[in-house]
Amino acid sequence: MKIAFYILTFVVCGVAAYFSLELQRKFESQQQVRLETINTNRDVAATADRTEADIENQEAVLDQARQDRAEMSASLESAQATGRTLASQLRDAETDIERQDSEIERLTGELDNINSLFQEFMTNVTPDSIQANITSFTSRRNELVEQREEIEELTTAALRNLADQRDEADRVTRRTVGRTAQLALNATEAVISAVDNNWGFVVIGAGSNSGFSPESAMVVKRDGRVIGRVNPSSIEPTQTIAEIDYDAMSPGVRLQPGDRVMLARPAVN
């Protein structure tokens, strides 16, 4: 009996030792899983913090773009007002030149008439009156010549001023057109027409015809709020395929058709 008791005791101790080792192994495994879960949670929290920071930066960029757009609109209105003023000045200058040309023509005709009368008079005068008449006609002739020369100088100055104003008007027009094009590009928005979250890309209903390029940085908005960012990978004239930047996505948000896309860094002058 004693031998059987000892054998049974030995077996029980062996079984107890086995279960003790098995429980310890399971505890260590669960402890490893718990530590890995903690580390994963820390990484997710850090990624979420970086994503929130990126979104805040993008919203700051958008605010600056809106401010730049408002300033450019004010500058554009000022340039257009300057263009209208220059156009009015050009019309006034052209009117002055036409009036001065008419005056020169009138004075030239009067001078020719006086020269004719002078020649005629010189053939019909008496010796006593010739000197007085010569002096009178010569004085009048000199006055008309001086008036014509003065008007010709004014006309030359007006033509030079007109040319300067036309150059300035052309420059303002070119600058206005350039700023209008830049303003239109800054305001470009497009709509996501398709999303493939399995492959991580979207299809945007705008392309190179709308000013998009492979270097364009794009943000995605929904209900007026930035929710993420995409990077163009293939651009055609009327559509763009862009990769989803998952690191920049708001936590728990997935892109969907109808979300709007705009340039993250608008073109400014």
C-alpha positions in Angstrom: 0.0 0.0 0.0 2.7 2.4 0.9 4.3 1.9 -2.5 1.0 2.6 -4.3 0.5 5.7 -2.1 4.0 7.0 -3.0 3.4 6.3 -6.7 0.0 8.2 -6.6 1.6 11.1 -4.7 4.4 11.3 -7.3 1.8 11.3 -10.1 -0.2 14.0 -8.5 2.9 16.1 -7.9 3.9 15.6 -11.6 0.4 16.6 -12.8 0.4 19.6 -10.5 3.8 20.7 -11.8 2.6 20.3 -15.4 -0.5 22.4 -14.9 1.6 25.0 -13.0 4.0 25.3 -15.9 1.2 25.5 -18.4 -0.5 28.2 -16.5 2.7 30.1 -16.2 3.2 29.8 -20.0 -0.3 31.0 -20.7 0.2 34.0 -18.3 3.4 35.0 -20.0 1.7 34.7 -23.5 -1.2 36.9 -22.3 1.2 39.3 -20.7 3.1 39.6 -24.1 -0.2 40.2 -25.9 -1.2 42.9 -23.3 2.2 44.7 -23.8 1.9 44.5 -27.6 -1.6 46.0 -27.3 -0.4 48.8 -25.1 2.4 49.6 -27.6 -0.1 49.4 -30.5 -2.4 51.8 -28.7 0.5 54.2 -28.1 1.4 54.1 -31.8 -2.2 54.7 -32.9 -2.5 57.6 -30.4 0.8 59.1 -31.8 -0.4 58.7 -35.4 -3.7 60.3 -34.5 -1.9 63.3 -32.9 0.3 63.7 -36.0 -2.8 63.5 -38.2 -4.6 66.1 -36.2 -1.5 68.3 -36.4 -1.3 67.8 -40.2 -5.0 68.7 -40.5 -4.5 71.8 -38.4 -1.6 72.8 -40.7 -3.7 72.2 -43.8 -6.6 74.3 -42.4 -4.0 77.1 -41.6 -2.8 76.8 -45.3 -6.5 77.1 -46.4 -7.1 80.1 -44.3 -4.0 81.8 -45.7 -5.1 80.9 -49.2 -8.5 82.5 -48.6 -6.8 85.6 -47.2 -4.5 85.7 -50.3 -7.5 85.3 -52.5 -9.3 88.2 -50.9 -6.2 90.4 -51.2 -5.8 89.4 -54.8 -9.5 90.2 -55.5 -9.0 93.6 -54.0 -5.9 94.2 -56.1 -7.7 93.0 -59.2 -10.5 95.4 -58.6 -8.0 98.2 -58.1 -6.2 97.2 -61.4 -9.5 97.2 -63.3 -10.4 100.7 -61.9 -6.9 101.9 -63.0 -7.5 100.4 -66.4 -10.9 102.2 -66.8 -9.2 105.5 -65.7 -6.4 105.0 -68.3 -9.0 104.3 -71.0 -10.8 107.5 -70.2 -7.5 109.4 -70.3 -6.7 107.9 -73.6 -10.0 109.0 -75.0 -9.4 112.5 -73.7 -5.9 112.6 -75.2 -7.1 111.4 -78.6 -9.8 114.2 -78.5 -7.1 116.8 -77.7 -4.9 115.6 -80.5 -7.8 115.7 -83.0 -8.6 119.3 -81.8 -5.0 120.3 -82.1 -4.7 118.8 -85.6 -7.8 120.8 -86.6 -6.3 123.9 -85.2 -3.0 123.3 -87.0 -4.9 122.8 -90.2 -6.8 126.0 -89.7 -3.7 128.1 -88.9 -1.9 126.6 -91.8 -4.7 127.6 -94.1 -4.8 131.1 -92.6 -1.0 131.4 -93.0 -1.2 130.3 -96.6 -4.0 132.8 -97.2 -1.9 135.6 -95.6 1.1 134.6 -97.7 -1.1 134.8 -100.8 -2.5 138.2 -99.8 1.0 139.3 -99.0 2.3 138.4 -102.4 -0.8 140.0 -104.0 -0.4 143.1 -101.9 3.2 143.5 -102.7 2.3 143.9 -106.4 -0.2 146.7 -105.7 1.3 148.9 -103.1 2.8 152.4 -103.3 6.3 153.2 -102.2 4.9 155.2 -99.2 2.9 152.4 -97.7 5.1 149.4 -98.6 7.2 149.5 -95.5 4.3 149.8 -93.1 2.4 147.0 -94.8 5.4 144.7 -94.9 6.0 145.2 -91.2 2.3 144.6 -90.4 2.0 141.4 -92.5 5.4 140.2 -91.4 4.4 140.6 -87.7 1.1 138.7 -88.2 2.8 136.0 -90.2 5.4 135.5 -87.4 2.6 135.3 -84.8 0.9 132.6 -86.8 4.1 130.7 -87.2 4.8 130.8 -83.5 1.2 129.6 -82.7 1.6 126.8 -85.2 4.9 125.7 -83.7 3.5 125.9 -80.2 0.6 123.7 -81.2 2.9 121.3 -83.0 4.9 121.0 -79.8 1.8 120.4 -77.7 0.7 117.8 -80.3 4.0 116.0 -80.1 3.9 116.0 -76.3 0.3 114.7 -76.4 1.3 111.9 -78.8 4.1 110.9 -76.5 1.8 111.0 -73.5 -0.7 109.0 -75.4 1.9 106.3 -76.3 2.9 106.2 -72.6 -0.7 105.8 -71.5 -1.3 103.0 -74.1 1.8 101.2 -72.8 0.5 101.5 -69.2 -2.9 100.4 -70.3 -1.4 97.3 -72.0 0.7 96.5 -68.9 -2.4 96.9 -66.6 -4.4 94.7 -68.9 -1.8 91.9 -69.0 -1.4 92.1 -65.2 -5.2 92.0 -64.8 -5.5 89.0 -67.1 -2.7 87.2 -65.2 -4.2 87.8 -61.8 -7.7 86.8 -63.0 -6.2 83.4 -64.2 -4.3 82.9 -60.9 -7.5 83.8 -58.9 -9.5 81.3 -61.0 -6.8 78.6 -60.3 -6.8 79.3 -56.5 -10.6 78.8 -56.4 -10.5 75.5 -58.4 -12.4 72.7 -56.6 -13.3 69.3 -58.0 -15.5 66.4 -56.9 -14.4 62.9 -56.2 -16.4 60.7 -58.6 -15.2 57.2 -57.4 -13.3 55.7 -54.5 -11.4 52.4 -54.2 -10.4 51.9 -50.5 -9.0 48.5 -51.2 -6.4 49.8 -53.6 -6.2 53.2 -51.9 -7.0 55.6 -54.7 -9.8 58.0 -55.9 -10.9 59.4 -59.2 -11.4 63.2 -59.4 -13.6 64.8 -62.0 -11.0 67.4 -63.1 -7.5 67.3 -64.6 -4.8 69.3 -66.4 -7.5 71.5 -68.1 -8.3 72.8 -64.6 -4.7 73.5 -63.6 -4.0 70.2 -61.8 -0.4 68.8 -62.1 1.5 65.9 -60.7 3.2 68.3 -58.2 -0.2 69.6 -56.9 -0.9 68.9 -53.3 -4.6 68.4 -52.7 -6.8 68.3 -49.6 -10.2 66.7 -49.3 -13.1 68.6 -47.7 -16.6 67.5 -46.5 -19.2 69.9 -45.4 -16.6 72.7 -45.5 -14.1 70.8 -43.2 -10.8 69.3 -44.2 -10.9 65.5 -43.6 -7.7 64.3 -45.5 -5.3 64.6 -48.3 -4.6 62.9 -51.7 -1.6 62.8 -54.0 -2.0 62.8 -57.8 -0.6 59.8 -59.6 -2.1 60.1 -63.1 -3.5 63.3 -64.6 -5.6 63.5 -67.8 -7.2 66.6 -69.3 -10.5 66.0 -67.6 -9.8 63.6 -64.7 -7.2 62.8 -62.1 -6.3 59.6 -60.3 -4.9 60.3 -56.9 -3.6 58.0 -54.1 -5.2 58.4 -50.6 -2.8 59.6 -47.9 -4.0 57.5 -45.0 -1.6 59.1 -42.6 -3.4 62.5 -43.1 -6.9 61.1 -42.8 -9.1 62.1 -39.8 -9.6 59.1 -37.4 -12.5 56.9 -38.5 -13.2 58.8 -41.7 -13.3 57.1 -45.1 -13.4 59.0 -48.4 -16.5 58.7 -50.5 -17.9 60.0 -53.8 -19.1 63.6 -53.5 -16.2 64.7 -51.3 -14.6 67.9 -52.7 -10.9 68.3 -53.6 -9.0 71.6 -53.8 -5.3 72.6 -54.1 -3.6 72.7 -50.7 -1.1 75.3 -51.9 -2.9 77.8 -54.3 -0.9 79.7 -56.9 -0.2 83.2 -55.8 1.7 86.1 -57.4 
